[in-house]
Every structure is written in structure tokens, then in C-alpha cells.
């Protein structure tokens, strides 16, 4: 019988995957909470409104503000629909349904964004393309903020059950 070298034995032991206990998962979630998709959508709506107000303040033209707002809405409305689709009961039925739902709702989100952008010239007589694109891009960049600003976008603190002591 051949004996393994100590370093090979350590490597073999390191490759073994040990599942986490329920308590370890709870502790992990306390230190690394899940991203709240609804907080991201809310922040996108807020940023989009601020961009539209800023466009109105800078240009003093309603058409520019509405153009920026349409650009923001081309991100917010599809993102809200996507979030609703991903957080529904059917999305968590099983892993296959979750993956299929993700891709389905992502395609719906892309299609709705394109539809809003194509319809924008019909909705606003003097559409400002630069303002609409600024509203679209700035609102879309909220996704990056969500990754960097943990305290704002990641819910922390006690859950509702813990606050109300309901079991």
C-alpha cells in the first residue's frame, strides 16, 4: 500500500466540500446579506426623477425634462417588471424554473426597453435624444452603485419576525 505525502493528503482534504449548517448559513447571511432588487428599482426611480428635474432646471425646457424622464422610465419600468417576475411564487418553484424565469424576464426587460425607446419620438414632439440617453445611462448605472453601497442596498438589521418576536 502506497502512503500519500503529507502535502498531497492536505490537498486531497482541501478538495472535500463540506456543506454548511443552518447556523453557519444564518451567520453568513448576517455578514453578507442578499441584495434587495426592490431597493435597486426604487433607487433607479429616484435617480431618474432627479435627472429629469436637473434637465429641466438646466435647460428650462419641458421637452428636455420629459426626454430625460422617458430615458429613465425605459430602465425603471422594465426593471420593476423583471423584479416582479423574479420574486414571484413561480420563480422559486425549483432551480430549473428559476433559471428559465430569469432568462424569460430578462428578454421581456430588453424588449420593453427597446419598445419604450422606439415609442419615445411619438410621445414627445421635440424629443431631446441626448437628454433621453443621459436619463437612460445614468439610471442604468444605479446597478453599479448597488454593488458598491452595501449599507443602502443590502438590508441589514433584524427581520420582521425578529422585531415582532413572532415565531
Secondary structure in CASP SS format (residue, H / E / C, confidence):
PFRMAT SS
TARGET T0000
AUTHOR 0000-0000-0000
METHOD secondary structure of the structure
MODEL  1
X C 1.00
X C 1.00
X C 1.00
X C 1.00
X C 1.00
X H 1.00
X H 1.00
X H 1.00
X H 1.00
X H 1.00
X H 1.00
X H 1.00
X H 1.00
X H 1.00
X C 1.00
X C 1.00
X C 1.00
X C 1.00
X C 1.00
X C 1.00
X C 1.00
X H 1.00
X H 1.00
X H 1.00
X H 1.00
X H 1.00
X H 1.00
X H 1.00
X H 1.00
X H 1.00
X H 1.00
X C 1.00
X C 1.00
X C 1.00
X E 1.00
X C 1.00
X H 1.00
X H 1.00
X H 1.00
X H 1.00
X H 1.00
X H 1.00
X H 1.00
X H 1.00
X H 1.00
X H 1.00
X H 1.00
X H 1.00
X H 1.00
X H 1.00
X H 1.00
X H 1.00
X H 1.00
X H 1.00
X H 1.00
X H 1.00
X H 1.00
X H 1.00
X H 1.00
X C 1.00
X C 1.00
X H 1.00
X H 1.00
X H 1.00
X H 1.00
X H 1.00
X H 1.00
X H 1.00
X H 1.00
X H 1.00
X H 1.00
X H 1.00
X H 1.00
X H 1.00
X H 1.00
X H 1.00
X H 1.00
X H 1.00
X H 1.00
X H 1.00
X H 1.00
X H 1.00
X H 1.00
X H 1.00
X H 1.00
X H 1.00
X H 1.00
X C 1.00
X C 1.00
X H 1.00
X H 1.00
X H 1.00
X C 1.00
X C 1.00
X H 1.00
X H 1.00
X H 1.00
X H 1.00
X H 1.00
X H 1.00
X H 1.00
X H 1.00
X H 1.00
X H 1.00
X H 1.00
X H 1.00
X H 1.00
X H 1.00
X H 1.00
X H 1.00
X H 1.00
X H 1.00
X H 1.00
X H 1.00
X H 1.00
X H 1.00
X H 1.00
X H 1.00
X H 1.00
X H 1.00
X H 1.00
X H 1.00
X H 1.00
X C 1.00
X C 1.00
X C 1.00
X C 1.00
X C 1.00
X H 1.00
X H 1.00
X H 1.00
X H 1.00
X H 1.00
X H 1.00
X H 1.00
X H 1.00
X H 1.00
X H 1.00
X H 1.00
X H 1.00
X C 1.00
X H 1.00
X H 1.00
X H 1.00
X H 1.00
X H 1.00
X H 1.00
X H 1.00
X C 1.00
X H 1.00
X H 1.00
X H 1.00
X H 1.00
X E 1.00
X C 1.00
X C 1.00
X C 1.00
X C 1.00
X C 1.00
X H 1.00
X H 1.00
X H 1.00
X H 1.00
X H 1.00
X C 1.00
X C 1.00
X C 1.00
END
